[in-house]
Every structure is written in C-alpha cells, then in structure tokens.
Amino acid sequence: MGNRHRVRVTVQNRRTTTMCKQKDCPPIMLMLLCIIFVMLALSQIFLSQNIQGHRKIKDFRILQAELREIDQNMRTLMLNKDIPSMELNWRKLQNAINAEKIAAMISRASGNDNFSNSTRQEGENNHSYTLVLNNVDSNYSKEFSAHLSGLAALSNSTREQTLQGKSMTSHPTATNDIADQMHNYKATYSRSLIGEICPAVPPLLVGRAQVSFHSHSMSLAEVIKQNPDTQYGGIWRPRDCVARHRVAIIVPYRDRKDHLTILLSHLHPVLQRQQLDYRIFVVEQFSNATFNKARLMNSAFVEALKMYDFQCFVFHDVDLVPEDDRNMYSCPTHPRHMSVAIDEMGYKLAYQELVGGVLNLRKEHFQHVNGYSNMYWGWGAEDDDMAYRIMHVGLKITRPPETIARYKMIRHKKRQPVEWRKRSRLLYTGTRRFHVDGLNSLHYKLIFIKLERLYTHIMIDLGKPPKGF
C-alpha cells in the first residue's frame, strides 16, 4: 500500500510540473519571433545612425570645401592690386559728387526746368514717382538739389540706368503736385537760411512713449496724412530755424512692407521733434539672391552722398521702433550705438561689442573704417565686423543710457544665420582686410531710385554671391 501511494504522488507531481512548464514558459516560436523583432529594431537603429553619420560626414566635407572657397576669395581680395586705397577711393567719390554738382549748376544756369526733360510715372495713390531722362541709354540719373528744391533732376554722370516696367507718361495732376512741393520747399529753405540755428535741446521732445503693435492697422496713406510736411523722398527740415545736423537714415529692406509702414509712422514724428534736416532711404536688394545687408548699406551711403552733403548716417533695422525721442539721431562726436535696450533682449545690452540694430556714424568715420565689409552674404556677423573696425582704427563706441536708448522690436520670423564657422572665419580676418574690403572694393548696379512720399526707394543689384556662401 505504501509503494502504491508513493507511485501515485510521484505521478501527480510529474503531471503538475509538466502543466506548470506548459503554462508558464512561452513557446519556442514566440521566443524566436521576439529575438527576430529585437534584431530588426537594432538593425534599424544602427542603419539610421549610420545614415546620419554619413550625412554629417558629407555636410562636413561640403563645409570644408566652402571654407576653402572663402579663404581663396579673401586671398584674392587681399592680393588684388586693382583695388584703390581708401584715400584714393574717397577722392574718386568726391570728384564724382563735384562733377554732378557742376552739371547741376550748368543745367540751372542754362534755364532748363528740372522737369522739362523728364517724364513722370505716377505711383500708387499718387504717392510716388520716378524721374527718368528721355534718353534711357544715357548714364544713371541723379537728383542734384534734393534739399534746395525738394525734388531734383537726375544727372547723367557715372552709371548706366536700367529701368523696368511699363513706359512712363506725364500726368498733369502729378506735375502740379510736384511743382507745388518744389515751391513750398524753396520757401521753407529760404526761411530756414535767414532764421536762427535750432536750439541744442529741441523744445518739442516728449520723452518715452508707449509703443504697441497689436492694434496697429495703419495704412501707408494714413501715415502720409499724419506727416503732411514731409516732402517726396522722405525729406524734412524745420521751418523756423536752421537744423544743426544733416542726417541720412538708411534702412536695408526685403519683404517687410508692414514693418516699414510701422517704422515710418513712428520714426518721422521723432525725427521732426528733434529738428533734424533728414532724409530716409530704403535700400532694397534686387532679385531673391542671398541677402547682403552690409553691401546694401555701403551702396546706399554712396548714393546718398551724391544727393546731399549729409554729415552723418544712421543705419537702421526695419524692425526696431524707438520708444523715446530723447534718444537723439543727431551727429555724434564718436560712433554711437543707439539701440542699447531692446524689449526682446530684456532691455539689456547683449555684449559690449554689439553695434547692430541702429548705428549712427559721422561721414568721415564711416570712410575711415572703409564702410562695412562686403563679404557677409546671408544673415549675421556684419555688425560685429563693423565693431571691430571701429575699435581697430582707434574710435570709441558710445551709447546713450539704457533708460533712453530703448527700442521695441516688431515680431517676425527670424532668418537662419550663416554657419558659425563661416562667420568666425570672416571675423577672425576682419581687421587684416578692412583696408581692401569695403567702400573701395564695392561693386553694384543701380536699378532705380524712386521718390516715394515718405522715403527714397533705392533698388540695388548686387549680383550672385561668390562660391562658399
């Protein structure tokens, strides 16, 4: 009996063990499928990492090739013996300016009406026009007495003019409007010549103002109505006194029409309360090629000097609006960085070498540093290069107090900056090449100069960027 009982217990234990094995342990096929799944996942991860690695290697090789191209471009520039010295280039520019003034004096002495040899194109809502000589094959035309007559004839001196669009015909209403503006501006100019010099501290300043863009829906026509005394081309000077400073505001521009309207609606009243003899230039790059902000500002500087004897130049981003009219746009003793405190940066200066945003330079200082570098294609670093130039030649960067030099930035989608290795390569060699990279090596093609109601529109063709950008 005892043996039989032991056999039964043993059989039951074996059955229980077999059932536990069948119940708890997965089948062999399931185990194999799990192993295959894990191997496939690992292979996909390895393949993805391998592809990314190859892509990084390829991008790195491309970057190295582009950096070699940049180095070659810099060496070619440094060894180019055709680039005139900064002094010689300035004498050439001054000779061109004097030639245009002489041509203007001869034209006026001969009794020719400034507009008798030109046709006029009426712009949208009668707020703009373009002056064009009948002989479109002649050299580029320029206005020669913008602040004497309010508008100027375009002289045929140094550049071949290329005009696009429909043929232009004279419009009686536009002609009468322009003639009235000329008469009013001559009267204003005569009164200001015999008046006293404007006070050092303008009496109409209001201090800090609240600037908001959320409810801004003002059109350009409404901005024009708010600035009735502003002449064609964005020109203004005080009526009851002689302005102490002649200032050119240069705004590099591309596809920011709403931003430009907001800036003009705030900037014109500020400049007028500061009693400046000023003109706003909006310089735009022709075509959709890679943007070169620095070369555009150099080009606008040259073109503006051929229109009027400005004492200083303010290079102004289109998305920065001043909050305080005590932040003076007058001509400084040393280069003045004006956009010290920007709302997007917490109203703090990001770093001491920063001169981007709004920079005010006297004409002789801009010539002394040879202008901006022409090599910065794409967004970023051209302002840092300018800061190094200013310090390299022994000038001092000055700034108004943060409580006054406040700006509000118009929100927008920021452009992708140029690869940092390219920017650092250019910045590292900036002070060594500044004497051959700037105003004396500037090349551009003037497409047109259009006198809008609130600004002078300059269209510049810079061509294609060189290899490496």
C-alpha positions in Angstrom: 0.0 0.0 0.0 2.8 2.3 0.8 4.5 1.8 -2.5 1.3 2.4 -4.5 0.8 5.6 -2.6 4.3 6.8 -3.3 3.8 6.0 -7.1 0.6 8.0 -7.2 2.2 11.0 -5.5 5.2 10.8 -7.9 2.9 10.7 -11.0 0.8 13.6 -9.7 4.0 15.7 -9.1 5.2 15.0 -12.6 1.9 16.0 -14.1 1.8 19.2 -12.1 5.4 20.0 -13.1 4.6 19.4 -16.8 1.5 21.5 -16.6 3.5 24.3 -15.0 6.0 24.2 -17.7 3.4 24.3 -20.4 1.6 27.1 -18.7 4.5 29.4 -17.6 7.1 29.0 -20.3 6.4 30.6 -23.7 6.6 28.5 -26.9 9.8 28.3 -28.8 8.3 30.1 -31.8 7.3 33.0 -29.7 10.8 33.3 -28.4 12.2 33.2 -31.9 9.8 36.0 -33.0 10.9 38.2 -30.1 14.5 37.6 -30.9 13.9 38.5 -34.6 12.0 41.6 -33.6 14.8 42.8 -31.4 17.4 42.2 -34.1 15.3 44.1 -36.7 14.9 47.1 -34.3 18.6 47.1 -33.5 19.5 46.9 -37.2 17.1 49.9 -38.0 18.7 51.9 -35.2 22.2 51.1 -36.5 21.2 51.9 -40.1 19.7 55.2 -39.0 22.8 56.1 -37.1 25.0 55.1 -40.0 23.0 57.2 -42.5 23.2 60.2 -40.1 26.9 59.7 -39.7 27.4 59.6 -43.5 25.3 62.7 -43.8 27.3 64.5 -41.2 30.5 63.5 -42.9 29.1 64.7 -46.2 28.0 68.0 -44.7 31.3 68.4 -43.1 33.2 67.9 -46.3 30.9 70.4 -48.1 31.5 72.9 -45.3 35.3 72.4 -45.5 35.1 73.0 -49.3 33.1 76.2 -48.7 35.5 77.4 -46.1 38.4 76.8 -48.6 36.4 78.9 -51.2 36.0 81.7 -48.6 39.7 81.6 -47.8 40.5 81.7 -51.6 38.2 84.7 -52.0 39.9 86.5 -49.1 43.3 85.8 -50.5 42.3 87.0 -54.0 40.8 90.2 -52.4 44.0 90.8 -50.4 46.2 90.4 -53.5 44.0 92.4 -55.8 46.1 95.4 -56.9 43.3 97.0 -58.8 41.5 98.0 -55.6 42.3 101.6 -54.9 43.4 102.8 -51.5 40.8 104.2 -49.1 42.1 107.8 -49.7 42.1 107.4 -53.5 38.7 105.9 -53.5 37.4 108.8 -51.4 38.9 111.3 -53.8 37.3 109.5 -56.7 33.9 109.6 -55.0 34.3 113.3 -54.1 35.2 114.0 -57.8 32.1 112.2 -58.9 30.0 114.2 -56.4 31.6 117.5 -57.6 31.0 116.6 -61.2 27.3 116.1 -60.6 27.1 119.4 -58.7 28.8 121.2 -61.6 26.4 119.5 -64.1 23.5 120.6 -61.9 24.8 124.2 -61.8 25.2 124.3 -65.6 21.8 122.9 -66.1 20.2 125.5 -63.8 22.2 128.4 -65.3 21.0 127.4 -68.7 17.5 128.0 -67.6 16.3 124.4 -68.1 13.4 123.4 -66.0 14.3 120.4 -63.8 11.3 118.5 -65.1 11.1 119.6 -68.7 13.5 116.9 -69.9 11.9 114.2 -67.8 8.7 112.1 -67.7 6.9 111.1 -64.6 5.3 107.9 -63.5 2.5 108.3 -61.1 2.8 105.7 -58.3 0.1 104.1 -56.3 -2.4 106.6 -54.9 -0.2 109.4 -56.3 2.4 108.8 -53.5 5.4 108.1 -55.6 7.1 108.9 -58.9 10.3 108.2 -60.8 12.3 110.7 -62.7 13.7 109.3 -66.0 15.6 111.1 -68.8 14.1 110.7 -72.2 17.3 109.1 -73.4 17.2 105.9 -71.4 20.5 104.8 -72.9 22.3 107.6 -71.1 24.1 107.2 -67.8 22.4 106.9 -64.5 20.5 109.9 -63.5 20.6 111.5 -60.1 18.8 114.2 -58.3 21.2 117.1 -57.7 19.3 119.5 -55.4 17.1 117.4 -53.2 17.1 119.8 -50.3 17.0 123.0 -52.3 14.0 122.2 -54.5 12.5 119.3 -52.6 12.9 117.2 -55.8 15.8 117.0 -58.2 16.7 116.2 -61.7 18.7 113.1 -62.3 22.1 113.9 -63.8 23.8 111.6 -66.4 27.2 111.2 -64.8 28.6 107.9 -63.8 26.3 105.0 -64.1 24.2 103.3 -66.8 20.5 103.2 -65.9 18.3 100.2 -66.2 14.6 100.6 -65.8 11.9 98.0 -65.8 8.2 98.1 -66.2 5.8 100.0 -68.4 6.6 103.2 -70.3 6.1 106.4 -68.4 3.9 109.3 -69.4 3.4 112.7 -67.9 0.4 113.2 -65.6 -0.9 116.8 -65.1 -2.1 116.2 -61.5 1.3 114.7 -60.5 3.1 117.5 -62.3 1.1 120.2 -60.4 1.6 118.4 -57.1 5.4 118.2 -57.6 5.6 121.8 -58.7 3.7 122.9 -55.5 6.0 120.8 -53.4 9.0 122.5 -55.0 7.6 126.0 -54.4 6.8 125.2 -50.8 10.2 123.7 -50.2 12.0 126.7 -51.7 10.0 128.9 -49.3 10.9 126.7 -46.4 14.5 126.6 -47.4 14.7 130.4 -47.7 13.1 131.0 -44.3 15.4 128.5 -42.6 18.5 130.1 -44.1 17.7 133.5 -42.6 16.5 132.1 -39.3 18.4 131.2 -36.2 20.1 127.9 -35.5 17.8 125.4 -33.8 18.3 125.0 -30.1 20.7 122.4 -28.8 17.9 120.8 -26.9 14.8 120.6 -29.1 11.8 122.1 -27.2 9.2 119.7 -28.5 10.5 116.4 -27.1 8.0 114.3 -25.2 10.2 111.6 -23.7 9.3 108.0 -23.5 6.1 106.9 -25.3 4.1 103.7 -25.2 4.7 101.8 -28.5 2.3 99.0 -29.3 1.9 97.0 -32.5 -1.0 94.8 -31.5 -3.7 97.3 -32.7 -1.6 98.7 -35.5 -3.5 98.6 -38.7 -2.5 102.0 -40.1 -2.0 102.1 -43.9 0.7 103.9 -45.7 -1.8 106.5 -46.9 -2.8 107.2 -43.3 0.9 107.7 -42.3 1.2 110.2 -45.2 -1.7 112.2 -43.9 -0.1 112.3 -40.4 3.1 113.7 -41.9 1.9 116.4 -44.3 5.1 118.5 -44.2 7.3 115.6 -45.3 8.5 116.1 -48.9 8.8 113.5 -51.6 11.7 111.2 -50.9 11.1 111.3 -47.1 12.8 114.8 -46.8 12.1 117.2 -44.0 13.8 120.2 -42.3 12.5 122.6 -39.7 10.7 125.7 -40.9 11.5 128.2 -38.2 15.2 127.5 -37.6 18.4 126.1 -39.3 18.9 122.5 -38.3 22.1 121.7 -36.6 22.6 118.3 -38.2 22.1 116.9 -41.7 21.2 113.2 -41.3 20.6 110.3 -43.7 18.6 107.4 -42.3 19.5 104.2 -44.2 17.1 101.2 -43.8 18.1 97.9 -45.5 14.9 96.2 -46.6 13.5 93.0 -48.0 9.8 91.8 -47.9 8.9 93.8 -44.8 6.2 96.2 -46.1 4.1 96.1 -42.9 7.3 96.6 -40.8 8.3 99.5 -42.9 4.9 101.2 -42.5 5.1 100.8 -38.7 8.6 102.2 -38.6 7.8 105.2 -40.8 4.7 106.0 -38.7 6.9 106.3 -35.6 10.2 107.5 -36.9 9.1 110.6 -38.9 7.5 112.3 -35.9 10.5 111.5 -33.7 13.0 113.0 -36.2 10.8 116.1 -36.7 10.6 116.7 -33.0 14.4 116.5 -32.9 14.5 119.3 -35.5 16.8 117.5 -37.9 17.5 118.1 -41.6 16.9 114.5 -42.6 16.1 112.1 -45.3 15.0 108.4 -45.1 16.5 106.0 -47.6 15.1 102.5 -48.0 17.6 100.3 -49.9 16.4 97.0 -51.3 18.3 94.2 -53.0 17.1 93.3 -56.5 16.2 89.6 -57.1 15.9 86.9 -54.5 19.6 86.2 -54.3 21.3 85.7 -50.9 20.9 88.8 -48.8 23.9 91.0 -48.3 22.9 93.7 -45.8 26.3 95.2 -45.4 26.9 95.8 -49.1 23.4 97.3 -49.4 24.2 99.8 -46.7 27.5 100.7 -48.4 25.7 101.2 -51.7 23.1 103.5 -50.0 25.9 105.5 -48.4 27.5 106.2 -51.8 24.2 107.1 -53.5 23.0 109.3 -50.6 26.2 111.3 -50.7 25.6 112.1 -54.4 22.3 113.6 -53.5 23.1 115.8 -50.5 26.0 116.7 -48.2 24.9 114.7 -45.2 27.0 115.0 -42.0 26.1 111.6 -40.5 24.4 108.3 -41.4 22.1 106.2 -39.3 22.0 102.6 -40.3 18.6 101.4 -39.0 17.0 97.9 -38.9 13.4 98.0 -40.2 12.0 96.1 -37.3 13.3 98.4 -34.5 11.0 101.2 -33.4 12.3 103.9 -31.0 10.4 104.4 -27.7 12.0 107.6 -26.5 12.6 110.8 -28.7 15.3 111.9 -26.3 17.5 109.2 -28.0 18.9 111.8 -30.4 19.6 110.9 -34.1 21.9 113.9 -34.3 25.5 113.6 -35.4 27.7 112.2 -32.7 31.4 113.0 -31.9 32.2 109.3 -31.9 30.2 106.3 -33.4 27.0 106.0 -31.4 25.2 102.6 -30.9 21.7 103.7 -30.4 19.7 100.5 -29.9 21.1 99.7 -26.5 18.0 98.4 -24.8 15.6 96.2 -26.9 12.5 94.7 -25.4 13.2 91.2 -26.9 16.6 91.2 -25.1 15.1 92.3 -21.8 16.1 95.9 -22.4 19.8 94.9 -21.7 22.9 95.2 -23.8 23.8 91.7 -25.0 27.6 92.3 -25.2 29.9 95.2 -25.3 30.9 94.8 -28.9 27.3 94.9 -30.2 26.6 97.7 -32.6 23.8 96.1 -34.6 20.2 97.4 -34.8 20.7 101.2 -35.0 24.2 102.6 -35.5 25.0 106.3 -36.0 28.3 107.3 -37.8 29.7 110.5 -39.0 30.5 110.6 -42.7 34.3 110.8 -42.0 34.2 108.0 -39.5 32.4 105.7 -42.0 35.0 106.5 -44.6 37.8 106.0 -42.0 36.7 102.4 -41.4 36.1 101.8 -45.1 32.4 101.2 -44.6 31.0 97.7 -43.9 32.6 94.5 -45.2 31.2 93.3 -48.5 31.8 89.6 -47.8 29.0 88.8 -45.4 26.4 87.1 -47.5 23.4 85.8 -45.5 22.3 86.9 -42.1 24.7 87.7 -39.2 28.1 89.0 -38.1 28.4 92.0 -40.3 27.7 94.3 -37.4 30.3 92.6 -35.2 32.8 93.1 -38.0 32.0 96.8 -38.0 32.5 97.0 -34.3 36.0 95.5 -34.7 36.8 98.0 -37.4 35.7 100.9 -35.3 37.9 99.8 -32.4 40.8 98.9 -34.7 41.1 102.4 -36.1 41.0 103.9 -32.6 37.4 105.2 -32.5 35.3 104.8 -29.4 31.8 103.2 -29.4 29.5 105.4 -27.4 26.0 104.7 -26.1 23.1 106.6 -24.6 21.7 105.5 -21.2 19.6 102.3 -21.3 16.7 104.2 -19.8 16.6 106.4 -23.0 18.0 104.2 -25.8 15.0 101.9 -25.8 13.5 100.1 -28.8 10.7 97.8 -29.4 11.2 95.0 -31.9 8.4 94.1 -34.4 7.8 90.4 -34.0 8.8 88.4 -37.1 10.2 85.0 -38.2 14.0 85.3 -37.9 16.2 84.2 -40.7 18.5 81.3 -40.4 22.0 82.7 -39.6 25.1 81.7 -41.7 27.0 78.7 -40.4 29.1 79.9 -37.4 32.3 78.6 -38.8 32.0 80.9 -41.9 31.2 83.9 -39.7 34.0 83.3 -37.4 36.4 82.8 -40.3 35.5 86.2 -41.7 35.5 87.9 -38.3 38.9 86.5 -37.5 40.5 88.2 -40.5 38.3 91.3 -40.5 40.8 93.8 -39.2 43.5 92.5 -41.6 41.5 93.1 -44.7 39.4 96.1 -43.8 41.6 98.4 -45.9 40.7 96.4 -49.1 37.2 95.2 -48.2 34.6 97.9 -48.0 33.8 101.1 -49.9 36.9 100.9 -52.1 36.0 97.3 -53.3 32.3 98.0 -53.6 30.5 96.8 -56.8 26.8 97.1 -57.5 24.4 98.0 -60.2 21.8 100.7 -59.6 18.4 99.6 -60.9 16.4 102.7 -60.0 15.9 105.5 -57.5 12.2 106.2 -56.7 10.9 109.1 -54.7 8.2 107.7 -52.5 6.1 110.1 -50.4 7.8 109.1 -47.1 11.2 107.8 -48.3 13.6 107.4 -51.1 13.5 103.9 -52.5 16.8 102.6 -53.9 16.9 99.3 -55.8 20.4 97.7 -56.0 21.5 94.7 -57.9 24.4 93.0 -56.0 24.7 90.0 -58.3 25.2 86.5 -57.2 27.2 85.6 -54.1 30.6 84.0 -54.6 31.4 80.4 -54.1 31.3 79.4 -50.4 28.1 81.3 -49.5 
